[in-house]
């Protein structure tokens, strides 16, 4: 680690300690924000040597929560999205994360800033913790707050703000369980490969249905109850991995048995595709309401969402999203009609109607990625109707978008 370079002034009374750090085969510039008295105390203590991330900083009520680094300088990128540059850590911690999230972390006011750094991310980087993998190369500014029972990580780059919350202890990263993964992504580059050139982007946005908009963002919203991870509760980690990513078994003999197990369980509990654990009640709605007011103040006009599964469509409709493209509305209506026919046939056989979770698994089953001998079973075949979200052979995306206007929703 190189000698630190100190910068003073214009930083709300804090001092930036900048160092070059090599960790895990990566070399990056790291910034640690300290109060002047802490530096003086460290200088008087000749026997003290800081770790790579520096000493813990107690930030409850501190200026660091209100400071966003100069991302243009830190990342070397000319355009910086308003959401990434203007949503502070205080906004995230006080307005976007539900009280129950902090209860599971050990208290809202118990956080300490333990990492503040700009990282060069390699393509398909494994991530700092399980669940926070990044898929493209680029520079990202990362801040991590340690809590008694977990951590909050806030990442920023030129077009996105990403929030991870994990429960556990930092000295045992493999045992951490992700509670929240929220992302706000600026859509100004959509419709071109440039939209995908971001380490905080894990999908592709250069297809025919992806339209650039300088005043729109995409939200990605995931929450999980860390106490109810399937593999932890049952000991069946293979099924837990399938629930998290059903497409991981596409084309294999193991797919249909794993799907059938998930489908049967979904008749008794809200077990949805893509969910390694049940959602954390209230977390998604709290984030959605909070972010709408913040973004409206920043000049954004619209929030978009790319629903990954059938059940997400229903959630988004419930919170005010609409489907703007007529062909997408028709595709969803066709699926609804086919599911109604399946339920009518089940009623004639004296079987219960599909639950909402089971419907999601049936719609998933229609994907071309799974079709083959016995897939889908005749009683669950929707007649060739598929969910309108897939990758074409050339890697472009056929994305279905849902949108919600936020004009006129500024917080007073």
Buried (B, 14 or more C-beta within 10 A) or exposed (E): EEEBEEEEEEBEEBBBBBBEBEEEEEEBBBBBBBBEEBBEEBEEEEEEEBEEBBBEBEBEEBBBBEBBBEBEEBBEBEEBBBBBBBBBBBBBBEBBBBEBBBEBBBEBEBBBBBBBBBBBBBEEBEBBBBBBBBBBBBBBBBBBBBBEBBBBBBBBBBBBBBBBBBBBBBEEBEEBBBBBBBBBBBBBBBBEEBBBBBBBBBBBBBBEBBBBBEBBBBBBBBBBBBBBBBBBEEEBEEBBBBBBEBBEBBEEEEBBEBBEBBBEBBBEEBBBBBBBBBBBEEBBBBBBEBBBBBBBBBEBBBBBBBBBBBBBBEBBBEEBBEBBBEEBBEBBEBBBEBBEEBBEEBEEEEEEBBBEBBBBBBBBBBBEBBBEEEBBEEEBBBEEBBBBBBBEEEEBBBBBBBBBBBEEBEEE
